[in-house]
């Protein structure tokens, strides 16, 4: 790398700041990683003691097959909930968002404002009525119930997000398709959806991550320990009198790994899709 | 067949009237240009023909078929109008290859795969796209995208082509070439074409007929020669031609002169007779003359007489190589002339200039309409 002299000072300062911030940000993660891959006796005095240093996957195996709250089962439950809770609202919201972006109908603007307003509602405010609602529908303690709640919750922001995304796509491509002979629905799924792919993927990643990381709704709606999702199981691994840091950190890493993997795989789309948060038309 | 007829068509967008009472007939196989400045309603007119906009009032026929009549509640959607459109932005489907872009209209019509393949290859061959069929639009240059857009329009063999400023995103050199290619293609296919542009050179060189629009109103329809030589009003006269026509305000005297103040010009006998008959004697009118119809006196002595010449000061000379654009003034009257390269006039010089009285136009000062 060739850096001209007059830029050297600037280069050193900006790089130092970036590195310092990065390291501060990373230290807790390094701690978690160290605790998870080393035996308990090595980290109990602090993970920063590097001698002796033994690498073991015992903690991961232990957390995965934990006798009381196996994280493996938790991960499976989380996936069972997160995947449909991502796909369902995405499909419904994409249709609604397209209508908001392209068609005119009575009270459109009020309806859209109302949806935006729904985004501001805190989950805690709705939890009691939702609880009764699910109980009346016999969906309490069932995956379907939680999927329904997550899907409904996701609708508002995905409609907002996708509507902005669709608004920014050029209309003349859709008009060209109309003239070429495509029906409204064909235009939507043959032209608009493929063009909106980065937006859809971003929305999917965000929704998936949120559902995956959810603790609150799962805590309220899933009471049967067998149905607990991964995030619900993490605190339970602590034990009452004794904290096995190895098991706990290994479980945390396994839970973190899934959204991290999703981000890494779709990073390219994710960045170009973030345009949906802009309201510019 | 492919005639297009608009009868008393209006389009209003809330408070704005984009198109006012347009009646226009495009014959089968004709290349019609809709020409006008931006915001004149030409694109709206095209969009109404395509079915992307619904007229507020009036009727539109494509062939024998009435495709839009709001009073009768008739509106045929674009896909049933048998038209194809080329957009200014080309509007290619970014996620499809060139092949799929061109094939898309046929796929929607459920035509067999073999037939689609034959036709796509035929069109690609015609437009020189054969090598590019597997590429995506973003891997193409502007000119290539343009041709893909054309291919997508041609493949359907529609009755009418609609083109909305299809060349305006190309660089100048390519535009000149595509102009000729497009014209050739249209002749070859013989399909009725309605072409929107704000570029008068495109209009003059490509169109069989030109419809000039301004502020939502159709100003004149005619062949390029008619539009150029017999403009219907001052707008058309001023819009077509570069540099634009000179307009000089004057008064018609009893002796058959138009008096501009600093100088007078004598009308030809039949010109004066016509104006006399219409009662313009003693009244104000506007004389229009194109820059190329004003001559450098030193080069046109055989044409000069005391009735058609004056002295003027050369303000600015623009040398374009093949011709010289000369900005002149006679007291408070300024005008532009186009002289041949042999002309040796210099800035600041006082020269004699000669008006070609056979080529003048006279406009009514109030209505701005041409008297001749």
Interface residues (C-beta under 8 A of the other chain):
Chain A: X170 X172 X173 X175 X176 X177 X178 X179 X180 X181 X182 X183 X186 X191 X194 X195 X197
Chain B: X50 X51 X52 X77 X78 X79 X83 X84 X85 X87 X88 X89 X91 X92 X93 X94 X95 X104 X105 X108 X109 X152 X156
